[in-house]
Amino acid sequence: MASFSDQPLHPPAGSGPDGSEPAAAPRRWQPIGPVERRVLGVLVEKAKTTPDVYPLSLNAVTTGANQKSNRAPVMQLEPEDVEAALDRLRAIGAVGLVEGYGRVPKYRHYFYEWLGVDKVEAAVMAELLLRGPQTEGELRAHASRMEPLADLAALRQVLASLKAKGLLVSLTPEGRGHVVGHALYPPREMERIQAQYQQTVQPIRPESLSSPATGSLPSPTSEGVADGVQPREMVSFPPSGSPSLQADLQDLRRQLAELQQQVQSLAETSRQHAETLAWLRKELGV
C-alpha cells in the first residue's frame, strides 16, 4: 500500500533547489466555490491531524466536511455533492485520485504545489478555508493544532508571506482585532465579505451626538422647559472631533469582539477534539 506524508511534492514556488530565486512561476490557483473550499480544507486538515488514515475516501471527506466543530458555516453535504467538488478540484490540479487502495478510491491534496506555500502557510490557509475570516489571535489558536505557531509575531510573518503571494486579504485595519481572510473567494463573494467587515468596524462618530448647526449638544429652549422650571445641568461630552474618543471606542469594540471569539474558539476546539477522535475510531474500525 502506498504511503503518503504531509510534504510538498516539489519546493514551493519562489524558492529554487539551491536557495536561489528562480523566475516567477505562473499562478496555478484560482477562486473556488464554498463546497470546493470546504473539501480542500478537509483534505489538508486530515493529512496533518490524522495522517494514518490519509489519503481519504469519499465517505471520510464527506464526514470531515460535515463536522459541526471547527467549521463555519456548518454544512450538510451529500456524498454526491462532495464527489462533484472533488472532480472540479481535480480538474484544476488541486486534488488527485490515488490508486492502490483496493476498490475504494482515495483522494489527496496538491495544496502546496497549487498555492505555492510551505507547511505552516498551508495550515493557516486551511483554517481560513474551513472557518472563514478570523482575527489573528483566533487564527493562531486554530492553525497551531496543525503546525506550531509560537506567538502572534510568528503568525504575522506567515500572514505577510501569504499576503505577498496574493493569497490573503485584510478585512479590518491592522492592530488589535485584525481580521484576515483568504483570497480564494469568487469576486462577488469577496466584495460582499469586504463590505460586511467595513460596516462592522465603522466607529461611532461623536459628531453624530451633536447639533448639526452648532457642532455641540443642543441647549434646552423655552419650548422644551415648563414655566418656572430650570433645566438640570447638562452632561458634558468631549469635543465632537476628539480623536482619542474615537480611538478608545474602536479599541474597546475590538477587544470585546476578540474576547468573544476566544471563548467561542475554546468551546469549539474542545468539541472538535471529541469529533476528531470519534471520526478516527470510525475510520480505523475501533
C-alpha positions as CSV (number, residue, x, y, z in Angstrom):
1,M,0.0,0.0,0.0
2,A,1.3,3.4,-0.9
3,S,2.4,5.7,1.9
4,F,1.8,9.5,1.9
5,S,3.3,12.1,4.2
6,D,2.2,15.7,4.5
7,Q,5.1,17.1,2.4
8,P,5.2,19.1,-0.8
9,L,6.0,17.1,-3.9
10,H,8.2,19.9,-5.1
11,P,9.8,23.0,-3.5
12,P,7.2,25.8,-3.0
13,A,7.0,28.4,-5.6
14,G,9.6,31.2,-5.1
15,S,12.5,29.0,-3.8
16,G,14.9,27.2,-6.0
17,P,16.6,23.9,-5.0
18,D,19.9,25.7,-4.3
19,G,18.2,28.5,-2.4
20,S,18.3,30.9,-5.3
21,E,15.3,32.9,-6.5
22,P,14.0,31.4,-9.8
23,A,11.9,33.2,-12.3
24,A,8.3,33.7,-11.0
25,A,6.1,30.7,-11.8
26,P,2.7,31.3,-13.3
27,R,-0.1,31.3,-10.7
28,R,-1.8,27.9,-10.5
29,W,-4.6,28.6,-8.0
30,Q,-7.9,30.3,-8.8
31,P,-11.1,31.2,-6.9
32,I,-13.3,28.3,-5.9
33,G,-16.8,27.9,-4.5
34,P,-17.8,27.2,-0.9
35,V,-18.1,23.4,-1.3
36,E,-14.7,23.1,-3.0
37,R,-13.1,25.3,-0.3
38,R,-14.6,23.0,2.4
39,V,-13.5,19.8,0.7
40,L,-9.9,21.1,0.0
41,G,-9.6,22.4,3.6
42,V,-10.7,18.9,5.0
43,L,-8.0,17.1,2.9
44,V,-5.3,19.4,4.2
45,E,-6.5,19.2,7.8
46,K,-6.8,15.4,7.9
47,A,-3.4,15.0,6.2
48,K,-1.9,16.9,9.1
49,T,-4.0,15.8,12.1
50,T,-4.8,12.1,11.2
51,P,-2.0,11.1,8.7
52,D,-2.6,7.3,9.4
53,V,-5.9,7.4,7.5
54,Y,-4.8,9.8,4.7
55,P,-5.5,9.8,1.7
56,L,-9.2,9.9,2.3
57,S,-12.2,8.0,0.9
58,L,-15.2,9.9,-0.4
59,N,-17.1,9.0,2.8
60,A,-14.3,10.2,5.0
61,V,-14.1,13.5,3.1
62,T,-17.9,13.9,3.5
63,T,-17.8,13.2,7.2
64,G,-15.0,15.8,7.6
65,A,-16.8,18.4,5.6
66,N,-20.0,18.0,7.7
67,Q,-18.2,18.3,11.1
68,K,-20.0,20.7,13.5
69,S,-16.9,21.9,15.1
70,N,-14.1,23.9,13.5
71,R,-16.4,24.6,10.6
72,A,-18.1,27.8,9.6
73,P,-20.7,27.6,8.3
74,V,-21.8,24.1,9.3
75,M,-22.8,22.2,6.2
76,Q,-24.9,19.1,5.5
77,L,-23.3,17.8,2.2
78,E,-24.3,14.6,0.5
79,P,-21.6,12.3,-0.9
80,E,-22.7,13.3,-4.4
81,D,-22.0,17.0,-3.6
82,V,-18.6,16.2,-2.3
83,E,-17.7,13.9,-5.2
84,A,-18.7,16.6,-7.7
85,A,-16.5,19.1,-5.8
86,L,-13.6,16.6,-5.8
87,D,-13.9,16.3,-9.6
88,R,-13.8,20.0,-10.0
89,L,-10.8,20.3,-7.8
90,R,-9.1,17.5,-9.8
91,A,-9.8,19.4,-13.0
92,I,-7.8,22.5,-11.8
93,G,-5.0,20.5,-10.2
94,A,-5.7,21.0,-6.6
95,V,-6.7,17.4,-5.8
96,G,-5.6,14.0,-7.1
97,L,-7.1,10.5,-7.1
98,V,-4.8,7.8,-5.6
99,E,-4.8,4.2,-6.8
100,G,-3.6,1.2,-4.8
101,Y,-6.2,1.1,-2.1
102,G,-8.4,-1.7,-3.4
103,R,-11.9,-0.9,-4.6
104,V,-12.3,2.3,-2.6
105,P,-11.0,5.4,-4.4
106,K,-8.9,7.7,-2.2
107,Y,-8.2,11.4,-2.6
108,R,-5.2,13.5,-1.7
109,H,-4.5,17.3,-2.0
110,Y,-1.9,19.1,-4.0
111,F,-2.2,22.2,-1.8
112,Y,1.5,23.0,-1.6
113,E,2.0,23.0,-5.3
114,W,-1.3,24.5,-6.2
115,L,-0.9,27.5,-3.9
116,G,2.9,27.6,-3.8
117,V,3.0,27.5,0.1
118,D,5.0,25.8,2.8
119,K,3.7,23.6,5.6
120,V,2.8,26.4,8.1
121,E,1.3,28.6,5.4
122,A,-0.8,25.6,4.3
123,A,-2.1,25.2,7.9
124,V,-3.1,28.9,8.1
125,M,-4.8,28.8,4.6
126,A,-6.6,25.5,5.5
127,E,-8.1,27.1,8.7
128,L,-9.3,30.0,6.7
129,L,-10.9,27.7,4.1
130,L,-12.6,25.7,6.9
131,R,-13.8,28.6,9.1
132,G,-13.7,31.8,7.0
133,P,-12.3,35.1,8.2
134,Q,-10.8,35.2,11.6
135,T,-8.8,37.5,13.9
136,E,-5.1,36.9,14.2
137,G,-5.5,35.5,17.8
138,E,-8.2,33.1,16.7
139,L,-6.3,32.0,13.6
140,R,-3.1,31.3,15.6
141,A,-5.0,29.1,18.0
142,H,-6.8,27.2,15.3
143,A,-3.8,26.7,13.0
144,S,-1.5,25.7,15.8
145,R,-3.3,22.3,16.1
146,M,-1.8,21.5,12.6
147,E,1.5,23.4,12.7
148,P,3.2,25.1,15.7
149,L,3.0,28.9,15.8
150,A,4.9,30.2,18.9
151,D,3.2,33.6,19.1
152,L,1.4,36.3,17.2
153,A,4.7,37.6,15.8
154,A,5.3,34.2,14.2
155,L,1.8,34.2,12.7
156,R,2.2,37.7,11.4
157,Q,5.3,36.6,9.4
158,V,3.3,33.9,7.8
159,L,0.4,36.3,7.1
160,A,2.9,38.8,5.5
161,S,4.2,36.0,3.2
162,L,0.7,34.9,2.2
163,K,-0.3,38.5,1.5
164,A,2.8,38.9,-0.7
165,K,1.6,35.9,-2.7
166,G,-1.8,37.4,-3.2
167,L,-3.4,34.6,-1.0
168,L,-4.5,36.8,1.9
169,V,-6.6,39.9,2.4
170,S,-7.0,42.2,5.4
171,L,-10.7,42.8,6.2
172,T,-10.2,45.2,9.0
173,P,-7.4,47.7,9.9
174,E,-4.3,46.1,11.2
175,G,-3.8,46.2,15.0
176,R,-5.9,44.7,17.8
177,G,-8.7,42.5,16.5
178,H,-7.2,42.5,12.9
179,V,-9.4,40.2,10.8
180,V,-8.0,38.4,7.8
181,G,-9.4,36.1,5.1
182,H,-8.2,34.1,2.2
183,A,-8.3,35.3,-1.4
184,L,-9.9,32.2,-3.0
185,Y,-13.4,33.7,-2.9
186,P,-15.0,34.4,-6.3
187,P,-15.1,38.1,-7.0
188,R,-18.8,38.8,-6.0
189,E,-18.4,36.8,-2.8
190,M,-15.2,38.7,-1.9
191,E,-16.9,42.0,-2.5
192,R,-19.8,41.0,-0.2
193,I,-17.4,39.9,2.6
194,Q,-15.3,43.0,2.4
195,A,-18.4,45.2,2.5
196,Q,-19.7,43.3,5.6
197,Y,-16.5,43.9,7.6
198,Q,-16.2,47.5,6.5
199,Q,-19.7,48.1,8.0
200,T,-18.8,46.1,11.2
201,V,-15.8,48.3,12.0
202,Q,-17.4,51.7,11.4
203,P,-16.7,53.7,14.6
204,I,-19.4,55.7,16.4
205,R,-18.7,59.3,15.4
206,P,-19.1,61.7,18.4
207,E,-20.3,64.4,16.0
208,S,-23.5,62.3,15.5
209,L,-24.4,63.3,19.0
210,S,-24.0,67.0,18.2
211,S,-26.4,69.5,16.8
212,P,-25.8,69.8,13.0
213,A,-25.9,73.6,13.2
214,T,-23.6,74.3,16.1
215,G,-21.5,71.2,16.4
216,S,-22.4,70.9,20.1
217,L,-25.2,69.4,22.2
218,P,-28.4,71.4,21.7
219,S,-29.5,73.6,24.6
220,P,-33.0,73.4,26.0
221,T,-35.3,76.2,24.9
222,S,-38.4,77.6,26.4
223,E,-40.4,75.3,24.2
224,G,-39.0,72.2,26.0
225,V,-39.0,73.6,29.6
226,A,-42.0,74.3,31.7
227,D,-42.5,77.8,33.1
228,G,-40.5,78.4,36.2
229,V,-38.6,75.2,36.0
230,Q,-34.8,75.4,35.4
231,P,-33.2,72.6,33.4
232,R,-30.7,70.5,35.2
233,E,-27.0,70.8,34.4
234,M,-26.3,69.2,31.1
235,V,-23.8,66.4,30.9
236,S,-20.5,67.5,29.4
237,F,-19.1,65.5,26.4
238,P,-15.6,65.6,24.9
239,P,-15.2,67.8,21.9
240,S,-17.1,66.5,18.9
241,G,-13.9,65.8,16.9
242,S,-12.0,64.2,19.7
243,P,-9.7,61.6,18.0
244,S,-8.9,59.9,21.4
245,L,-12.6,59.2,22.0
246,Q,-13.0,57.6,18.6
247,A,-9.8,55.5,19.1
248,D,-11.0,54.4,22.6
249,L,-14.4,53.3,21.3
250,Q,-12.9,51.4,18.4
251,D,-10.3,49.7,20.6
252,L,-12.9,48.7,23.2
253,R,-15.1,47.3,20.5
254,R,-12.3,45.2,19.1
255,Q,-11.2,43.9,22.5
256,L,-14.8,42.7,23.2
257,A,-15.0,41.0,19.8
258,E,-11.7,39.3,20.3
259,L,-12.7,38.1,23.8
260,Q,-15.9,36.7,22.5
261,Q,-14.1,34.9,19.7
262,Q,-11.6,33.4,22.0
263,V,-14.3,32.0,24.3
264,Q,-16.1,30.5,21.3
265,S,-12.8,29.1,20.0
266,L,-12.1,27.3,23.2
267,A,-15.5,25.7,23.3
268,E,-15.3,24.7,19.6
269,T,-11.8,23.3,20.0
270,S,-13.0,21.0,22.8
271,R,-15.8,19.8,20.6
272,Q,-13.5,19.4,17.6
273,H,-11.1,17.1,19.6
274,A,-14.1,14.9,20.5
275,E,-15.3,14.7,17.0
276,T,-11.9,14.0,15.6
277,L,-11.4,11.1,18.0
278,A,-14.8,9.7,17.0
279,W,-14.0,10.1,13.3
280,L,-10.6,8.4,13.7
281,R,-12.2,5.5,15.6
282,K,-14.7,5.1,12.8
283,E,-12.1,5.1,10.1
284,L,-9.9,2.6,11.9
285,G,-12.9,0.4,12.8
286,V,-12.3,0.6,16.5
